[in-house]
Amino acid sequence: MNSFLFVVVPYVCLTTFVVGHLWRYRYDKFGWTTRSSQLYENRLLRLGSPLFHFGIIGVFFGHVIGLGIPTSWTEAVGVSEGLYHFFAVSIGALAGAATVIGMAILIYRRRTVGPVFSVTTRMDKVMYLFLATVILLGLFNTVAANIFGDYDYREGVSVWFRGLFRFDLHPELMGEAPLGFQLHGLVAFALFALWPFTRLVHVFSAPLGYLTRPYIVYRSRDEGLGSHRPRRGWDRVG
């Protein structure tokens, strides 16, 4: 059972993640969007969206460090285990709280604002369910493991996770982890499998081209066009 849950399931989900994005890009380029709803409501979006996005970026980099970097590497640069866990709890809890609050505002907005709710698809609801479950389980594990428990996920879950990408499989390590970590890992991989078929694909569409694109040249309005003179302060210069 450990081999199925913590080897087969992750590889199936990762394969779906990769193949699904290739399929989506090939056959649904015009649907590759976040389907912005800013035109329908802006006040709650301006509050919830930055909280969620900045929080999730912090959570992402926390996972990169916690899962991707071995304990021996952090100790080699002078970061003790106690110092690491202090930052993991403080910064991780802060990023997690910002993510949860931002997501709660966005879900409230999507449920209570009529025009926004009307453009919410069934897949959006499934995505929010899985995303909320992953985030809440991760926040619970961060607090429980570092404050109330003595389980060191860096010697268990992290080794299992890195082994998936090195084909050095250790499903028994995940089988020995607390239930919260097991559920967090399985639901996270399920979210990866759903990713290509949701609005989350916009993560791979960062507008980096805006940094290097040329200036847009606007032509001034011809004075001879239109029936009204330009408003005060908008007279042509030169």
C-alpha positions as a Markdown table, in Angstrom:
| # | Residue | x | y | z |
|---|---|---|---|---|
| 1 | Met | 0.0 | 0.0 | 0.0 |
| 2 | Asn | 2.9 | 2.4 | 0.8 |
| 3 | Ser | 4.4 | 1.8 | -2.7 |
| 4 | Phe | 1.0 | 2.5 | -4.4 |
| 5 | Leu | 0.2 | 5.6 | -2.4 |
| 6 | Phe | 3.6 | 7.1 | -2.2 |
| 7 | Val | 5.2 | 6.0 | -5.5 |
| 8 | Val | 2.6 | 5.1 | -8.1 |
| 9 | Val | 0.1 | 7.9 | -7.2 |
| 10 | Pro | 2.8 | 10.7 | -7.2 |
| 11 | Tyr | 4.2 | 9.5 | -10.6 |
| 12 | Val | 0.7 | 9.3 | -12.1 |
| 13 | Cys | -0.1 | 12.8 | -10.9 |
| 14 | Leu | 3.2 | 14.3 | -12.1 |
| 15 | Thr | 2.8 | 12.6 | -15.5 |
| 16 | Thr | -0.7 | 14.1 | -15.7 |
| 17 | Phe | 0.7 | 17.5 | -14.7 |
| 18 | Val | 3.3 | 17.5 | -17.6 |
| 19 | Val | 1.1 | 15.8 | -20.3 |
| 20 | Gly | -1.9 | 17.8 | -19.3 |
| 21 | His | -0.1 | 21.2 | -19.8 |
| 22 | Leu | 1.2 | 20.1 | -23.2 |
| 23 | Trp | -2.3 | 19.1 | -24.2 |
| 24 | Arg | -3.8 | 22.3 | -22.9 |
| 25 | Tyr | -1.3 | 24.5 | -24.7 |
| 26 | Arg | -1.7 | 22.5 | -27.9 |
| 27 | Tyr | -5.5 | 22.5 | -28.0 |
| 28 | Asp | -6.7 | 25.3 | -25.7 |
| 29 | Lys | -4.4 | 28.2 | -26.1 |
| 30 | Phe | -7.3 | 30.7 | -25.9 |
| 31 | Gly | -8.4 | 29.2 | -22.7 |
| 32 | Trp | -5.0 | 29.5 | -21.1 |
| 33 | Thr | -6.0 | 32.3 | -18.8 |
| 34 | Thr | -6.9 | 33.1 | -15.2 |
| 35 | Arg | -10.3 | 34.5 | -16.5 |
| 36 | Ser | -9.9 | 37.7 | -14.5 |
| 37 | Ser | -13.1 | 38.9 | -12.8 |
| 38 | Gln | -11.7 | 42.3 | -11.8 |
| 39 | Leu | -14.3 | 44.1 | -13.9 |
| 40 | Tyr | -17.1 | 42.6 | -11.8 |
| 41 | Glu | -15.7 | 43.5 | -8.4 |
| 42 | Asn | -12.5 | 45.3 | -7.4 |
| 43 | Arg | -12.6 | 46.2 | -3.6 |
| 44 | Leu | -12.3 | 42.7 | -2.2 |
| 45 | Leu | -10.0 | 41.6 | -5.0 |
| 46 | Arg | -7.5 | 44.3 | -4.2 |
| 47 | Leu | -7.4 | 43.1 | -0.6 |
| 48 | Gly | -7.5 | 39.3 | -1.0 |
| 49 | Ser | -5.4 | 38.8 | -4.1 |
| 50 | Pro | -2.1 | 40.4 | -2.8 |
| 51 | Leu | -2.5 | 38.5 | 0.5 |
| 52 | Phe | -3.0 | 35.2 | -1.3 |
| 53 | His | -0.3 | 35.6 | -3.9 |
| 54 | Phe | 2.4 | 37.0 | -1.7 |
| 55 | Gly | 1.6 | 34.4 | 0.9 |
| 56 | Ile | 1.6 | 31.5 | -1.6 |
| 57 | Ile | 5.0 | 32.7 | -2.9 |
| 58 | Gly | 6.4 | 32.5 | 0.6 |
| 59 | Val | 4.9 | 29.1 | 1.1 |
| 60 | Phe | 6.4 | 27.9 | -2.2 |
| 61 | Phe | 9.9 | 29.0 | -1.3 |
| 62 | Gly | 9.5 | 27.5 | 2.2 |
| 63 | His | 8.7 | 24.2 | 0.5 |
| 64 | Val | 11.7 | 24.5 | -1.8 |
| 65 | Ile | 14.0 | 24.9 | 1.2 |
| 66 | Gly | 12.3 | 22.4 | 3.5 |
| 67 | Leu | 11.8 | 19.6 | 0.9 |
| 68 | Gly | 14.6 | 20.3 | -1.6 |
| 69 | Ile | 17.6 | 21.2 | 0.6 |
| 70 | Pro | 19.0 | 18.5 | 2.9 |
| 71 | Thr | 19.7 | 19.2 | 6.6 |
| 72 | Ser | 23.5 | 18.7 | 6.0 |
| 73 | Trp | 23.5 | 21.6 | 3.5 |
| 74 | Thr | 21.9 | 24.1 | 5.8 |
| 75 | Glu | 24.1 | 23.0 | 8.7 |
| 76 | Ala | 27.2 | 23.4 | 6.4 |
| 77 | Val | 26.4 | 27.1 | 6.0 |
| 78 | Gly | 25.9 | 27.7 | 9.7 |
| 79 | Val | 22.2 | 27.3 | 10.0 |
| 80 | Ser | 21.5 | 25.1 | 13.1 |
| 81 | Glu | 18.5 | 22.8 | 13.3 |
| 82 | Gly | 17.0 | 25.0 | 16.0 |
| 83 | Leu | 17.4 | 28.1 | 14.0 |
| 84 | Tyr | 16.0 | 26.5 | 10.9 |
| 85 | His | 12.8 | 25.3 | 12.8 |
| 86 | Phe | 12.5 | 28.8 | 14.3 |
| 87 | Phe | 12.3 | 30.4 | 10.9 |
| 88 | Ala | 10.2 | 27.6 | 9.6 |
| 89 | Val | 7.5 | 28.2 | 12.3 |
| 90 | Ser | 7.6 | 32.0 | 12.3 |
| 91 | Ile | 7.9 | 32.8 | 8.6 |
| 92 | Gly | 6.0 | 29.7 | 7.6 |
| 93 | Ala | 3.1 | 30.5 | 9.9 |
| 94 | Leu | 3.0 | 34.1 | 8.7 |
| 95 | Ala | 3.0 | 33.1 | 5.0 |
| 96 | Gly | 0.5 | 30.4 | 5.7 |
| 97 | Ala | -1.8 | 32.8 | 7.6 |
| 98 | Ala | -1.6 | 35.4 | 4.8 |
| 99 | Thr | -2.4 | 32.7 | 2.2 |
| 100 | Val | -5.4 | 31.4 | 4.2 |
| 101 | Ile | -6.8 | 34.9 | 4.9 |
| 102 | Gly | -6.4 | 35.9 | 1.2 |
| 103 | Met | -7.9 | 32.7 | 0.0 |
| 104 | Ala | -10.9 | 33.1 | 2.4 |
| 105 | Ile | -11.5 | 36.7 | 1.0 |
| 106 | Leu | -11.3 | 35.4 | -2.6 |
| 107 | Ile | -13.7 | 32.5 | -1.9 |
| 108 | Tyr | -16.1 | 34.8 | 0.0 |
| 109 | Arg | -16.0 | 37.3 | -2.9 |
| 110 | Arg | -16.6 | 34.5 | -5.5 |
| 111 | Arg | -19.5 | 33.2 | -3.5 |
| 112 | Thr | -21.3 | 36.5 | -2.6 |
| 113 | Val | -20.7 | 38.7 | -5.6 |
| 114 | Gly | -23.3 | 37.7 | -8.1 |
| 115 | Pro | -21.4 | 38.4 | -11.4 |
| 116 | Val | -18.3 | 36.7 | -10.1 |
| 117 | Phe | -20.2 | 33.7 | -8.9 |
| 118 | Ser | -22.0 | 33.4 | -12.3 |
| 119 | Val | -18.6 | 33.0 | -14.1 |
| 120 | Thr | -17.4 | 30.4 | -11.5 |
| 121 | Thr | -17.1 | 27.0 | -13.2 |
| 122 | Arg | -17.4 | 23.6 | -11.6 |
| 123 | Met | -13.7 | 23.0 | -12.1 |
| 124 | Asp | -13.0 | 26.3 | -10.2 |
| 125 | Lys | -14.9 | 24.9 | -7.2 |
| 126 | Val | -13.0 | 21.7 | -7.3 |
| 127 | Met | -9.7 | 23.6 | -7.5 |
| 128 | Tyr | -10.6 | 25.8 | -4.6 |
| 129 | Leu | -11.5 | 22.7 | -2.5 |
| 130 | Phe | -8.2 | 21.0 | -3.2 |
| 131 | Leu | -6.2 | 24.2 | -2.8 |
| 132 | Ala | -7.8 | 25.0 | 0.5 |
| 133 | Thr | -7.3 | 21.5 | 1.8 |
| 134 | Val | -3.6 | 21.5 | 0.9 |
| 135 | Ile | -2.9 | 24.9 | 2.5 |
| 136 | Leu | -4.8 | 24.1 | 5.7 |
| 137 | Leu | -3.1 | 20.7 | 6.1 |
| 138 | Gly | 0.3 | 22.3 | 5.5 |
| 139 | Leu | -0.3 | 25.0 | 8.0 |
| 140 | Phe | -1.5 | 22.5 | 10.6 |
| 141 | Asn | 1.6 | 20.3 | 10.0 |
| 142 | Thr | 3.9 | 23.3 | 10.3 |
| 143 | Val | 2.5 | 24.3 | 13.7 |
| 144 | Ala | 1.9 | 20.7 | 15.0 |
| 145 | Ala | 5.2 | 19.2 | 14.0 |
| 146 | Asn | 7.4 | 22.1 | 15.2 |
| 147 | Ile | 5.5 | 23.0 | 18.4 |
| 148 | Phe | 3.4 | 20.1 | 19.6 |
| 149 | Gly | 5.2 | 17.1 | 18.0 |
| 150 | Asp | 8.7 | 15.7 | 17.7 |
| 151 | Tyr | 8.5 | 14.5 | 14.1 |
| 152 | Asp | 11.3 | 15.8 | 11.9 |
| 153 | Tyr | 9.9 | 15.9 | 8.4 |
| 154 | Arg | 13.3 | 16.8 | 6.9 |
| 155 | Glu | 14.5 | 13.3 | 7.8 |
| 156 | Gly | 11.4 | 11.6 | 6.4 |
| 157 | Val | 9.1 | 13.4 | 4.1 |
| 158 | Ser | 11.9 | 15.5 | 2.5 |
| 159 | Val | 14.0 | 12.4 | 1.8 |
| 160 | Trp | 11.0 | 10.7 | 0.2 |
| 161 | Phe | 10.1 | 13.7 | -1.9 |
| 162 | Arg | 13.7 | 14.2 | -3.3 |
| 163 | Gly | 13.9 | 10.5 | -4.0 |
| 164 | Leu | 10.9 | 10.7 | -6.4 |
| 165 | Phe | 13.0 | 12.9 | -8.7 |
| 166 | Arg | 16.2 | 10.9 | -8.3 |
| 167 | Phe | 14.4 | 7.5 | -8.7 |
| 168 | Asp | 15.7 | 6.7 | -5.2 |
| 169 | Leu | 12.4 | 5.6 | -3.8 |
| 170 | His | 11.6 | 5.4 | -0.1 |
| 171 | Pro | 7.9 | 4.9 | 0.4 |
| 172 | Glu | 8.4 | 3.5 | 3.8 |
| 173 | Leu | 9.6 | 6.9 | 5.1 |
| 174 | Met | 6.3 | 8.4 | 4.1 |
| 175 | Gly | 4.4 | 5.4 | 5.5 |
| 176 | Glu | 6.0 | 6.2 | 8.9 |
| 177 | Ala | 5.1 | 9.9 | 8.8 |
| 178 | Pro | 2.1 | 11.3 | 10.8 |
| 179 | Leu | -1.3 | 11.1 | 9.0 |
| 180 | Gly | -1.3 | 14.9 | 8.5 |
| 181 | Phe | 1.9 | 14.8 | 6.4 |
| 182 | Gln | 0.6 | 11.8 | 4.4 |
| 183 | Leu | -2.7 | 13.5 | 3.6 |
| 184 | His | -0.9 | 16.8 | 2.7 |
| 185 | Gly | 1.4 | 15.0 | 0.3 |
| 186 | Leu | -1.4 | 13.0 | -1.4 |
| 187 | Val | -3.8 | 16.0 | -1.8 |
| 188 | Ala | -0.9 | 18.1 | -3.1 |
| 189 | Phe | -0.1 | 15.6 | -5.8 |
| 190 | Ala | -3.8 | 15.4 | -6.6 |
| 191 | Leu | -3.8 | 19.2 | -7.0 |
| 192 | Phe | -0.9 | 18.9 | -9.4 |
| 193 | Ala | -2.9 | 16.4 | -11.5 |
| 194 | Leu | -5.8 | 18.9 | -11.6 |
| 195 | Trp | -3.6 | 21.9 | -12.3 |
| 196 | Pro | -3.5 | 21.7 | -16.2 |
| 197 | Phe | -7.3 | 21.7 | -16.4 |
| 198 | Thr | -7.9 | 24.8 | -14.1 |
| 199 | Arg | -7.2 | 28.5 | -14.1 |
| 200 | Leu | -3.9 | 27.7 | -12.3 |
| 201 | Val | -2.2 | 27.4 | -15.7 |
| 202 | His | -1.8 | 31.2 | -15.5 |
| 203 | Val | 1.2 | 30.6 | -13.2 |
| 204 | Phe | 3.2 | 29.7 | -16.3 |
| 205 | Ser | 2.1 | 32.9 | -18.1 |
| 206 | Ala | 4.0 | 35.5 | -16.2 |
| 207 | Pro | 4.1 | 38.7 | -18.3 |
| 208 | Leu | 7.9 | 38.9 | -18.4 |
| 209 | Gly | 7.8 | 40.3 | -21.9 |
| 210 | Tyr | 6.5 | 43.6 | -20.4 |
| 211 | Leu | 10.1 | 44.2 | -19.1 |
| 212 | Thr | 11.7 | 44.3 | -22.5 |
| 213 | Arg | 8.9 | 45.3 | -24.9 |
| 214 | Pro | 9.3 | 48.7 | -26.7 |
| 215 | Tyr | 7.5 | 51.8 | -25.8 |
| 216 | Ile | 4.0 | 52.3 | -27.2 |
| 217 | Val | 3.7 | 55.5 | -29.2 |
| 218 | Tyr | 0.4 | 57.3 | -29.0 |
| 219 | Arg | -0.6 | 59.7 | -31.8 |
| 220 | Ser | -2.1 | 63.0 | -30.7 |
| 221 | Arg | -5.7 | 63.7 | -31.7 |
| 222 | Asp | -6.2 | 65.7 | -34.8 |
| 223 | Glu | -7.7 | 69.1 | -34.0 |
| 224 | Gly | -9.9 | 68.9 | -37.0 |
| 225 | Leu | -11.7 | 65.7 | -35.9 |
| 226 | Gly | -14.7 | 65.7 | -33.7 |
| 227 | Ser | -17.3 | 68.4 | -32.8 |
| 228 | His | -15.8 | 69.5 | -29.5 |
| 229 | Arg | -12.6 | 71.3 | -28.6 |
| 230 | Pro | -10.2 | 69.5 | -26.4 |
| 231 | Arg | -10.8 | 69.9 | -22.7 |
| 232 | Arg | -8.8 | 72.5 | -20.7 |
| 233 | Gly | -5.3 | 71.1 | -19.9 |
| 234 | Trp | -5.3 | 68.8 | -22.9 |
| 235 | Asp | -4.2 | 71.4 | -25.5 |
| 236 | Arg | -1.5 | 70.3 | -28.0 |
| 237 | Val | 2.0 | 71.2 | -27.1 |
| 238 | Gly | 4.5 | 72.3 | -29.8 |
